[in-house]
Structure formats: C-alpha cells, structure tokens
C-alpha cells in the first residue's frame, strides 16, 4: 500500500530534522575530523612508529611511491603517520608526498638520534629549537700532502629562493607553539631540553668529529632526516618541530638502544593529545 501524498510532503519538509536526529555525535565528530587539516607525525622506521599507529587504531596503511602512511584520529584530532625511511633524500621525498596528499596543518618529525652534546645520555629528548643540516660544509684550499684540518671547515648554508632573492639558512627554526606544547609533555625516562637537532647522511662514532660538529654547528644530536624534512616544511610554510630521543652516545653509552624509538613515539602521541586540547 503506497504512502499518501500528505505523508511524502511531511517527509520532504522535515527532512533536515530527520537527518539531524540521525546524525549522532560520533558521526558528527567523524565528519568534523575529516574536514580538519591533520597533524602529521613522521618516523624513519617501524620501531619509531608502533605506538603512533596503535593510537590510530591500527588502520590499513597506504603506500605511495615506496613510502607508507597511516591515517586516523587521536582523540578528536585527525592525524597522519608517515614512515619516511632513512636518509635525507628519503625524508625530503616523503615530506613532499605527505604535503601533496594530506596538506597537514603541522609536521612533527620524531625518532632516535645519536648524542652529540656530551651532557646528554640515552633516554634524553631534544626538542628542536632549530634543525641544522650539518653535512654541508666548505673547506679551505690544501694541496696534496698538506693533510686535513677540521678546524678550518665551516658551514655551507642552504640557499633558498624567496621572493626572487636567494636567502641563506644555516638552520631552520622550530614552530614556537609546537615547541611550547612539547615542553609541557611529561617524560620520565630522561630529561627534555630545547636544542639544535642536527641531520646528515652520517653516523659519526669518532668523538673528535662529534665535538667538531657541536662546535661548528652547535648541534645536540645527529639523525638522518629531521633537517631535510624541516627544509621542505619551511618552503611550504608549514609549522614544524623535530623531537629526537638520544638512543646512543659515544660520550657515555655507545650501544644503540633501538627500543627507545618506542619511548619517543609515545612522547609524540602525548604531544598530539595536548595539541588537540
């Protein structure tokens, strides 16, 4: 038996009310989360990403040109987790794909790092007041047989084109809001400091080389991704923060503590929760 015309008219006139009733609070939050720009959190390898992916509810990954991404929510905040792979070029590529595909509101690059500052030990976290690419340097002329003199080496700045002019950068500044919020996140396994996060395609185990890098570039830690990702974020005008946990230090504990990557990822989850409040 068909509906009477009056019933159909009533339904059409009150459709918006019916839809409003059907729209539960959880559905509303889902739509709202999809509409907001995500916070992106990067890590180079799976051991630096576990707690982040779990916090998203272990969603199915999305692979793009060899790089993996997971998307979900932490609290009410939309979040994209990115596995950059190891190295400066990989970090650059992964960050460009991240921006192209997800247009994040901000980027947090986190994971393990070698200690450069002799006062830091495994478990300590450095919040990147700046990120510095320390693999670019200029040497003075020396002829064959005249040796190598680290003391004469100096930084070779990045040259970016801005408004038609070349601008030099020896480092890139971390976002103040992200830095301030991260400073309030609890971390009981070690100290949390603001410092300079250094990046290069290097794993330095010579103490004198580490001390040279600290003297010339001012860095507190060394990794292979942060500064490259930061440079891309800077070009696109996206707020960025490097968060690195010391996993090994030639000054006091040379063993690579891979498990500390989990601690840093847990710190990043807590940071995202604070940012979503």
C-alpha positions in Angstrom: 0.0 0.0 0.0 1.6 3.4 -1.1 2.2 6.4 1.1 -0.3 9.2 0.9 0.8 12.5 -0.7 0.5 14.2 2.6 3.0 11.8 4.2 5.5 12.4 1.4 5.1 16.2 1.7 5.6 15.9 5.5 8.8 13.9 5.0 10.3 16.3 2.5 9.5 19.4 4.6 11.0 17.8 7.7 14.0 16.0 6.1 16.5 18.3 7.7 15.1 17.4 11.2 15.2 13.7 10.4 18.8 14.0 9.2 19.7 15.9 12.4 18.2 13.2 14.5 20.1 10.5 12.6 23.3 12.5 12.9 24.8 11.0 16.1 27.5 12.8 18.0 30.1 10.2 16.9 29.1 10.7 13.2 29.4 14.4 13.6 32.9 14.1 15.2 33.9 11.8 12.3 32.8 14.4 9.7 34.4 17.2 11.6 37.7 15.3 11.9 37.7 14.7 8.1 37.2 18.4 7.5 40.2 19.5 9.6 43.8 19.5 8.4 45.7 16.7 10.0 48.7 16.8 12.3 51.5 14.7 10.6 53.9 12.7 12.6 57.0 11.2 10.9 59.4 8.5 11.8 62.0 6.7 9.7 61.4 3.1 10.6 58.7 0.9 12.1 60.5 0.8 15.5 59.9 4.5 15.8 56.2 4.3 14.8 54.5 1.5 16.8 52.7 3.5 19.5 51.6 6.1 16.9 50.0 3.5 14.6 48.4 1.8 17.6 46.9 5.1 18.8 45.3 5.5 15.4 43.6 2.1 15.9 45.9 0.2 13.5 44.4 1.4 10.3 45.2 -0.1 6.9 48.4 1.6 5.5 48.5 3.4 2.3 51.7 3.0 0.2 52.7 5.8 -2.2 55.9 5.5 -4.3 57.6 3.4 -1.7 56.5 5.5 1.3 53.9 4.3 3.8 51.2 6.4 5.5 48.5 5.7 8.1 45.5 7.9 8.7 43.1 8.1 11.7 42.4 10.1 14.8 43.9 10.6 18.2 41.2 12.0 20.4 39.3 14.4 18.2 42.4 15.2 16.2 42.9 13.9 12.6 46.5 12.5 12.3 48.6 11.1 9.5 51.6 9.0 10.4 54.4 8.8 7.9 57.3 6.4 7.5 59.9 8.4 5.8 62.6 5.7 5.5 66.2 6.5 6.5 68.2 9.3 4.9 68.0 12.9 3.8 66.7 12.3 0.3 64.1 9.8 1.6 62.9 12.3 4.2 62.6 15.1 1.5 60.6 12.8 -0.8 58.4 11.5 2.0 57.6 15.0 3.2 56.8 16.3 -0.3 54.4 13.4 -0.8 52.9 14.0 2.6 52.2 17.6 1.9 50.8 16.9 -1.6 48.5 14.1 -0.4 47.4 15.3 3.0 48.1 19.0 3.3 49.0 18.8 7.1 48.5 21.7 9.4 51.8 20.9 11.1 54.5 18.3 11.0 56.3 16.6 13.8 59.4 14.6 12.9 60.5 12.2 15.7 62.6 9.2 16.4 66.0 8.2 17.6 69.3 10.1 17.3 72.9 9.9 18.3 74.1 12.1 21.1 76.4 14.9 20.2 76.1 17.0 23.3 78.3 15.2 25.9 75.8 16.1 28.7 73.1 14.1 27.1 72.5 10.3 27.6 70.3 7.7 26.1 66.7 8.4 27.0 67.0 12.2 26.9 64.8 14.1 24.4 65.8 17.1 22.3 63.1 19.4 21.1 64.3 21.2 18.0 64.6 24.9 18.7 66.2 24.7 15.3 67.1 21.9 12.9 70.5 22.1 11.3 71.8 20.3 8.2 75.4 19.7 9.3 76.5 17.6 6.3 77.1 20.7 4.2 80.5 22.5 4.8 83.2 24.4 3.0 86.9 23.6 3.3 89.9 25.8 2.8 92.3 25.0 -0.1 95.0 22.5 0.7 97.4 20.8 -1.7 98.2 17.2 -1.9 100.1 16.1 1.2 99.0 19.1 3.3 96.6 17.0 5.3 93.1 17.6 6.5 92.3 20.3 9.0 88.8 20.0 10.6 89.3 23.3 12.4 89.3 25.2 9.1 85.9 23.7 7.9 82.9 25.9 8.1 79.1 25.6 7.5 77.9 25.8 3.9 74.4 27.4 4.2 71.3 26.2 2.4 70.4 28.7 -0.4 66.6 29.1 -0.8 64.9 31.4 -3.4 62.4 33.7 -1.6 60.5 36.4 -3.5 63.1 36.1 -6.2 66.1 36.5 -3.9 68.5 33.9 -2.6 68.3 33.6 1.2 70.9 31.7 3.3 69.9 29.3 6.1 72.3 27.5 8.4 69.3 26.1 10.3 65.5 26.2 10.4 63.5 27.4 13.4 61.0 25.1 15.1 57.5 26.3 15.5 57.0 28.1 18.8 53.6 26.7 19.6 54.7 23.2 18.9 57.9 23.8 20.9 56.0 25.3 23.9 53.4 22.5 23.9 56.1 19.8 23.7 57.9 21.3 26.6 54.9 20.6 28.8 54.7 16.8 27.9 55.9 14.5 30.7 58.9 12.2 30.0 60.1 10.2 33.0 62.9 8.2 31.3 65.2 11.2 30.9 65.5 15.0 30.6 63.8 17.1 28.0 65.7 20.0 26.6 65.4 22.6 23.8 68.3 22.3 21.5 69.6 22.1 17.9 68.8 18.8 16.1 71.4 18.1 13.5 70.9 16.0 10.4 73.2 14.5 7.8 73.7 11.2 5.9 76.3 10.2 8.6 76.6 8.0 11.6 79.6 9.5 13.5 81.5 7.4 16.1 84.7 9.5 16.3 84.4 11.6 19.4 86.6 14.4 18.0 84.3 14.6 14.9 81.3 14.8 17.1 82.9 17.6 19.2 83.8 19.4 15.9 80.2 19.2 14.7 79.0 20.6 18.0 81.5 23.4 17.9 80.8 24.4 14.3 77.1 23.8 14.0 76.0 23.9 17.7 74.1 20.6 17.4 73.0 18.5 20.3 72.1 15.3 18.4 72.5 13.8 14.9 70.0 11.9 12.8 69.5 11.5 9.1 66.0 13.0 8.4 64.9 16.0 10.6 66.6 18.9 8.9 65.7 17.7 5.4 62.0 17.4 6.3 62.2 20.7 8.1 63.6 22.5 5.0 60.6 21.2 2.9 58.1 22.3 5.6 59.8 25.7 5.7 59.4 26.1 1.9 55.7 25.3 2.1 55.2 27.4 5.2 54.1 24.5 7.4 54.8 24.6 11.2 57.4 22.0 12.1 59.1 20.5 15.1 61.8 17.9 15.4 61.6 15.7 18.5 64.5 13.3 19.0 65.4 10.9 21.7 69.1 10.0 22.3 69.5 6.3 21.6 73.3 6.1 21.8 76.2 8.4 22.6 79.9 7.8 22.1 80.5 10.1 25.1 78.8 7.7 27.7 76.9 4.8 26.1 77.7 3.7 22.6 75.2 0.9 22.5 72.3 1.6 20.1 69.1 1.3 22.2 66.6 0.7 19.4 63.8 0.3 21.9 64.0 4.0 22.8 62.3 4.7 19.5 59.1 3.4 21.2 59.6 5.9 24.0 59.9 8.8 21.6 56.7 7.7 19.7 54.8 7.5 23.0 56.0 11.1 23.7 54.7 12.1 20.2 51.3 10.6 21.0 51.1 12.5 24.2 52.2 15.7 22.3 49.4 15.2 19.7 46.8 14.8 22.5 48.0 18.0 24.1 47.8 19.8 20.8 44.2 18.6 20.3 43.0 20.1 23.6 
